[in-house]
Amino acid sequence: MVLRRYTLLILLIGSFSLSNCKEEKKPIKQTEVSFTKEGELVIYKAADSTEVKMDIEIADTDFDIETGLMYRNSMAQNQGMLFVFEDEKERFFYMKNTKIPLDLIYISANKKIVSFQKNAIPFDESSLPSHEPARYVLEINAGLIDNLSIKVGDSIHFSD
């Protein structure tokens, strides 16, 4: 009889503990990451000598490069993120934790556009290679490469 009461008491305590654990779960609210202008970038179009001006955030630290535009809900049409690397080599990007569709522009050390990846799909972890050596990568809203008629061979200049 004592053993039975003891077992019942343990079951009651166990179920109370489990229900307490369930009640303690609280949703995690993600902080909104907003755009911070850190510089300006100009794309010089070779075909007609026109210019496209953009405000940019600059990703030049390991943390900034790894995080990129992840967790952003939106970005204005005149904004982008410029990734600055120390060396020039083939680059591979992906869209993990990136909520907005993007165009990626791969740029050589001499600041000429060498290739694109258009309309990268949010949250897609497929590799988006540059296929050419690149020192810089510019991420902009999907569709802008076509809308602005940006071409391989165009060049950039940026200031911070």
N, C-alpha and C positions, 0 to 999 in steps of 0.2 A: 504494500500500500504506500509506504514512504517512497519507494522507488518510482511508483507511478506518479505521485504528486511532484516529485523532483523532475521527472521527465516532462510533465505538463508545464512546470514552471520554466524549464529551459526552452521549450517550444514557444511559450508566450513571450519570453524575453527575446528570442531569436526573431519572431515575427514582428515585434515592436522595433527591433533594430533595423530590420529590412525595410519596414515602412518609413522609418526615419530617413534612411538613405535615399529613398525615392523622393521624399519631400524636399531634400536638400538640393536636388538638381535644379540649377537655374540656367536659363538660356544665356549664352555668351553673346554679348552685343559687340559687333565689330565696329571699330572706329573708322569713320569716313576719312579717306586719304584725299586731300585736295591738291590741286596744282599749285606749285610755287615757282614763279618765274625766276630763273637763274641766268638767263641769257637770251640772246636773239640769234636767229639763224636765217640766212638768205640762201635760197636755191637759185642759181643762175642757169637759166634754160638756154642751151646751146643753139637750139633751132631758131629762136626768134629774139634772143637777148633780153627777154623779160625776166623779172625777178619775182620770187614768191618769198614773202617774209613770214616768219613764225616766231612765237615765243617758245622757249624751250626750258625744260628741266634738264640738268646734266647729271648723268649717272657715271661717276668716275671712281667710286670706291667699291670695294668688294660687295658690301651690303647693298648699295644702290644698284649695282649691276645685277645682283642676284634677285632683287625685289622688283626692279623695273616698274611697270605699270600695273602690277598685281593689285587686286583689291579695289581698284578704282571703279566707280560707277559710270563715269563719263569723262569726256575731255572735249574742250572747245575745238572748233575747226581750225583755228589759227595756232594751236598748241601741239607740242610734240615732246618726246623725250629723246635726247641724244646720248648714246652710250659711247664713252671714250675709253679705248683700250690702249695699253702701253705698246702693243705690237700689232703687226699686220699679219693676219692669217685667215683661213676660212673660218667663219663663225657659224654657230648653230644655236638658234633660239627656239623657244616653244612657248605655249600660251597657258601653262599651268597657273591656276588661280587668277587668270586675267579675264575680266568680265566683259570687256569691250572689244569688238572686232578691230583689227589693226592692219595697216600696211607697214611692211618693214623695208627700209631702204638701206642697202649695204654700200659703204663708202670707203674708198681706198685711203691710204696715208696721204696722198696728194690731193685729197678732198674731191675726187671724181666719183660719181655714182657708178658702181660696177654691177649691181644686180638688185632685184626686188623679191619680196614675197608678198603677194597681194591677198587681201581679205582673209587674214589669219583668223581661224575660228576660236571664239572664246572657250577656255578650259581645255583645248585640244593639246595633248602632250606630244604630238608628232613633231619630229625635227623639222625646222625651217632653215635649211642651210643657205649660205651666201653663194656657194659654188665658185666664188672668186675670193682672193685675199681681201680682207677689209679691216680697217682700224676703227672705223666708226659705224654705228648703226642708228638710224633715225626711225623711231616708231611714231606713226601718225594714224589718225582715224582711217578705217577701211574705206576705200573708194577714192581717197584724195589723189593717189598716184594718177589714176585715170582722169579724174575731174580737173586736175591741174596740168595734165599732159607732161608729167615728169618722165624723163627718159634716161636710159643708161648713157653716160657721157656728160650729163649735166653736172655742174659742180656746186659746192657749198662753201659758205664762209660763216663762221659763228664767232660771237664774242660773249664773254661772261662777265 
